[in-house]
Amino acid sequence: MIKSNNFLIITLSILFVSCTTVQPPPQPNESFKIKPVKIQPHRINIPTPSRVAPPIKKPIVQTSPFPIAQLPASLLYLRNKPAVPGGIAWISLLTRSNVPPVIKYQNKQVLVLRNGQQWIALVGIPLTARIGQHTIINQDNNQQYSFKVTHKRYKVQRINIKNKRKVNPAPSDLRRIRRERELIRSALASPWRPTTTSPLPLMQPIRGRLSSFFGTRRYFNGQRRSSHTGLDIAAPQGTLVGAAAAGKIVRTGNYFFTGNTVIIDHGQGIVTLYGHLNSINVFSNQIVQTGEVIGTVGKTGRATGPHLHWSVSLNQNMIDPTLIMK
Ligand SMILES: [Zn+2]
């Protein structure tokens, strides 16, 4: 029994060993042999300096704050208006500069606006200007342009005032008048403030009947007085008065002739004055937007009834506001 068992174990062991015998790996035939690769020497192509491509030029982005704009029709008509005292001279400039040229008239900087590719100078002419040739100069290249101021006969207006002191001021009033005239003059001569958008055309500050035009030759109680340097718009007392354009309040005060007064600098030499106000709703250095309420209509100062006296100054000369109104 034991013998037969031993025989079985030996037999099974032989079979197992024969089954697990490791066969030698097959020899690879010719098609699987790795062919040696010929390594080409690596050539680095170094261009000669003359063959180096030029650096790509980036286009120069013009960053002028003065985009090319077309003037609205409410200003374009000025091109055909004669240059008169109290009016505006339209002068097309030859410069193609991308920044606004510095133009001077009687040593004061002048408003320039862009019309397409062209710069236009709008020159405010004083009511007292002499008739004849006048000159502006482009300070950038000393180029001069001349224009002719022609005569305009403004209408006569006769006004009766109950308060005789407003017609024939007392000596103390005269001192006050002189002082206030200087304050107003300095407000009109506010330092030049460039603007990126055109302050023109101006918005009419209130709706109402135009009761007295700019330039009228005035007689108060039969006596000749200075010509009217503004536009009078009649409206009920308390009517809200809006700023004619965005700007900075440069002065508020109570003056002998214009009563409660607000003066706004709109930049580029445009300053507007609002007189005879009942109340003043703004303060000096305040920034206002177009149409923002600055006060209410009244009859303070030399006024016969409630109305707004509105003056517009261009390069420090009072001009007819209706010329640049919307
Ligand atoms: Zn007036």
Boltz pocket constraint, residues with backbone or C-beta under 6 A from the ligand:
constraints:
  - pocket:
      binder: B
      contacts: [[A, 212], [A, 228], [A, 230], [A, 231], [A, 232], [A, 308], [A, 309], [A, 310]]
      max_distance: 6.0
